[in-house]
């Protein structure tokens, strides 16, 4: 009996030892699986981030292409306008326009002031935002731009594609609207086109409410006979 008891004890000890080894092996396998899952989770996050970055870059490229195509179409439209506009029969040329909505624009996009308060000579179009000279002479042209809290924007006065002036409206360091104005005196010929566009510095929006917060205006100072 004593021998049998010793044998049974040794057998149980071996079984327990084997079970303990199996448990340790299983725990090791579980730890290994946990590490693999963690690595796969990390890789999945990296792939997701890369996909999001690639998607954003594609969106930016598509937006850039759309803007360039839009700008080229406008330029082609100007180049195709070979006919000169009719010469005004009146020496009274003046316009005053306002912006009635807030605009989110990018570099080189035109600011179209949509509400006409005054348009003697019918030289300003609220459809494309351009003043087209119909009477040769010297003109005074001015514009006012308001931007919203903690934003800044540069705008340019353009004549036939050439920048003749610019202003910088800066509310970037304070939580309040900012307004700035610019004025230029120009010698214009019949057919010259004048407009306002966004410059190379921008981080925000142009505020318009129809009360004069953002405006574009001009008038004939002196008629010059051809």
C-alpha positions as CSV (number, residue, x, y, z in Angstrom):
1,X,0.0,0.0,0.0
2,X,2.8,2.4,0.9
3,X,4.4,1.8,-2.5
4,X,1.1,2.4,-4.3
5,X,0.5,5.6,-2.3
6,X,4.0,6.8,-3.3
7,X,3.4,5.9,-6.9
8,X,0.0,7.7,-6.9
9,X,1.6,10.8,-5.3
10,X,4.4,10.9,-7.9
11,X,1.8,10.4,-10.7
12,X,-0.3,13.3,-9.4
13,X,2.8,15.5,-9.1
14,X,3.6,14.8,-12.7
15,X,0.1,15.6,-13.8
16,X,0.1,18.8,-11.9
17,X,3.4,19.8,-13.3
18,X,2.3,19.0,-16.8
19,X,-0.9,21.1,-16.2
20,X,1.1,23.9,-14.9
21,X,3.4,23.8,-17.9
22,X,0.3,23.8,-20.2
23,X,-1.1,26.8,-18.3
24,X,2.2,28.7,-18.6
25,X,2.3,27.9,-22.3
26,X,-1.3,29.0,-22.8
27,X,-0.6,32.2,-20.9
28,X,2.5,32.8,-23.0
29,X,0.4,32.2,-26.2
30,X,-2.3,34.6,-24.9
31,X,0.3,37.3,-24.2
32,X,1.8,36.8,-27.7
33,X,-1.7,37.2,-29.2
34,X,-2.3,40.3,-27.2
35,X,0.9,41.8,-28.6
36,X,0.0,40.9,-32.1
37,X,-3.5,42.4,-31.7
38,X,-2.0,45.6,-30.3
39,X,0.5,45.7,-33.3
40,X,-2.3,45.2,-35.7
41,X,-4.4,47.8,-34.0
42,X,-1.6,50.3,-34.2
43,X,-0.9,49.5,-37.9
44,X,-4.6,49.9,-38.6
45,X,-4.6,53.3,-37.0
46,X,-1.6,54.3,-39.1
47,X,-3.2,53.0,-42.3
48,X,-6.4,54.9,-41.4
49,X,-4.4,58.1,-40.8
50,X,-2.5,57.7,-44.1
51,X,-5.8,57.1,-45.9
52,X,-7.3,60.3,-44.4
53,X,-4.2,62.3,-45.3
54,X,-4.3,60.9,-48.9
55,X,-8.0,61.7,-49.1
56,X,-7.4,65.3,-47.9
57,X,-4.6,65.8,-50.4
58,X,-6.8,64.5,-53.2
59,X,-9.6,66.9,-52.1
60,X,-7.1,69.8,-52.0
61,X,-5.8,68.9,-55.5
62,X,-9.3,68.7,-56.9
63,X,-10.2,72.1,-55.3
64,X,-7.0,73.6,-56.7
65,X,-7.7,72.2,-60.2
66,X,-11.3,73.5,-60.1
67,X,-10.1,77.0,-59.0
68,X,-7.5,77.1,-61.8
69,X,-10.0,75.9,-64.4
70,X,-12.5,78.5,-63.1
71,X,-9.9,81.3,-63.3
72,X,-8.8,80.2,-66.8
73,X,-12.4,80.3,-68.0
74,X,-12.8,83.8,-66.7
75,X,-9.5,84.8,-68.4
76,X,-10.6,83.2,-71.6
77,X,-13.9,85.1,-71.4
78,X,-12.0,88.4,-71.1
79,X,-9.7,87.5,-74.0
80,X,-12.7,86.7,-76.2
81,X,-14.3,90.0,-75.5
82,X,-12.7,91.7,-78.5
83,X,-15.5,94.2,-79.0
84,X,-15.1,97.4,-77.1
85,X,-18.0,98.5,-74.8
86,X,-20.0,101.4,-76.0
87,X,-18.7,104.8,-75.1
88,X,-20.8,106.6,-72.6
89,X,-22.7,109.6,-73.9
90,X,-22.7,111.2,-70.4
91,X,-19.8,112.6,-68.4
92,X,-21.5,111.4,-65.3
93,X,-19.9,108.0,-64.4
94,X,-20.1,106.7,-60.8
95,X,-20.9,103.5,-59.0
96,X,-21.3,102.3,-55.5
97,X,-21.9,98.7,-54.5
98,X,-22.2,96.7,-51.3
99,X,-21.7,93.0,-50.3
100,X,-24.9,91.5,-48.8
101,X,-23.5,88.1,-47.9
102,X,-20.4,86.6,-46.3
103,X,-17.9,85.1,-48.7
104,X,-15.4,82.3,-48.3
105,X,-12.8,82.8,-51.1
106,X,-9.3,81.6,-52.0
107,X,-6.3,83.4,-53.5
108,X,-7.0,85.3,-56.8
109,X,-10.8,84.8,-56.5
110,X,-12.9,87.8,-57.4
111,X,-15.0,89.6,-54.8
112,X,-18.4,90.1,-56.4
113,X,-20.2,93.0,-54.7
114,X,-23.8,91.9,-55.4
115,X,-25.9,94.9,-54.3
116,X,-25.8,98.1,-56.5
117,X,-26.7,101.3,-54.7
118,X,-25.6,103.6,-57.5
119,X,-24.6,102.9,-61.1
120,X,-24.5,106.0,-63.3
121,X,-23.3,105.0,-66.7
122,X,-24.2,101.3,-66.1
123,X,-20.5,100.5,-66.0
124,X,-20.6,98.1,-63.1
125,X,-21.9,94.5,-63.3
126,X,-23.1,92.7,-60.2
127,X,-22.9,89.4,-62.0
128,X,-19.1,89.3,-62.4
129,X,-18.1,92.1,-60.0
130,X,-16.3,94.2,-62.7
131,X,-16.3,97.9,-63.5
132,X,-15.8,98.4,-67.2
133,X,-14.7,101.9,-68.3
134,X,-17.0,103.4,-70.9
135,X,-15.4,106.9,-70.8
136,X,-11.7,107.6,-70.9
137,X,-10.4,109.7,-68.0
138,X,-9.1,109.8,-64.5
139,X,-11.1,107.8,-61.9
140,X,-11.1,107.6,-58.1
141,X,-11.7,104.0,-57.0
142,X,-12.1,102.7,-53.4
143,X,-13.0,99.6,-51.6
144,X,-13.7,98.6,-48.0
145,X,-13.3,95.1,-46.6
146,X,-14.5,93.7,-43.3
147,X,-13.3,90.4,-41.9
148,X,-14.6,88.4,-38.9
149,X,-13.2,87.5,-35.5
150,X,-9.6,86.2,-35.3
151,X,-9.2,86.2,-39.1
152,X,-7.2,88.2,-41.7
153,X,-7.4,88.8,-45.4
154,X,-5.6,90.7,-48.1
155,X,-7.5,92.1,-51.0
156,X,-6.2,93.7,-54.3
157,X,-7.4,96.3,-56.7
158,X,-6.9,94.9,-60.2
159,X,-7.0,96.6,-63.6
160,X,-6.8,94.3,-66.6
161,X,-5.1,91.6,-64.5
162,X,-2.5,94.0,-63.0
163,X,-2.5,94.8,-59.3
164,X,-2.8,98.6,-58.7
165,X,-3.3,98.5,-54.9
166,X,-4.0,96.3,-51.9
167,X,-5.1,96.4,-48.3
168,X,-4.7,94.0,-45.4
169,X,-7.7,93.6,-43.0
170,X,-6.4,92.0,-39.9
171,X,-8.5,90.8,-36.9
172,X,-6.1,87.8,-36.4
173,X,-5.2,88.7,-32.8
174,X,-8.5,89.8,-31.4
175,X,-12.1,88.5,-31.2
176,X,-13.8,91.4,-33.0
177,X,-14.5,92.4,-36.6
178,X,-11.9,94.5,-38.5
179,X,-12.5,96.9,-41.3
180,X,-10.0,98.5,-43.7
181,X,-10.3,100.6,-46.8
182,X,-8.1,101.5,-49.8
183,X,-8.3,104.2,-52.5
184,X,-6.6,104.6,-55.8
185,X,-6.6,107.2,-58.6
186,X,-6.4,105.6,-62.0
187,X,-6.2,106.7,-65.6
188,X,-8.5,104.4,-67.5
189,X,-9.2,103.9,-71.2
190,X,-12.5,102.7,-72.7
191,X,-12.6,98.9,-72.2
192,X,-10.4,98.8,-69.1
193,X,-11.7,96.4,-66.5
194,X,-11.4,97.0,-62.7
195,X,-12.2,94.5,-60.0
196,X,-11.3,93.4,-56.4
197,X,-9.9,90.0,-55.6
198,X,-8.3,88.1,-52.7
199,X,-4.6,88.4,-52.4
200,X,-2.0,85.8,-51.3
201,X,-2.6,86.3,-47.6
202,X,-5.9,85.0,-46.3
203,X,-7.3,83.2,-43.3
204,X,-11.0,83.9,-43.0
205,X,-13.9,85.4,-44.7
206,X,-15.2,88.7,-46.1
207,X,-18.2,89.9,-44.2
208,X,-21.1,91.5,-46.0
209,X,-24.4,92.6,-44.5
210,X,-25.7,95.2,-47.0
211,X,-25.0,98.0,-44.5
212,X,-21.7,99.1,-46.0
213,X,-19.4,96.7,-44.1
214,X,-17.8,95.7,-47.5
215,X,-18.1,98.0,-50.5
216,X,-16.6,98.8,-53.9
217,X,-17.1,102.2,-55.5
218,X,-15.7,104.7,-58.0
219,X,-16.4,107.8,-60.0
220,X,-15.0,109.8,-62.9
221,X,-12.8,112.7,-61.8
222,X,-11.8,114.1,-65.1
223,X,-12.9,113.2,-68.6
224,X,-10.0,113.0,-71.1
225,X,-11.1,113.4,-74.8
226,X,-9.5,110.8,-77.1
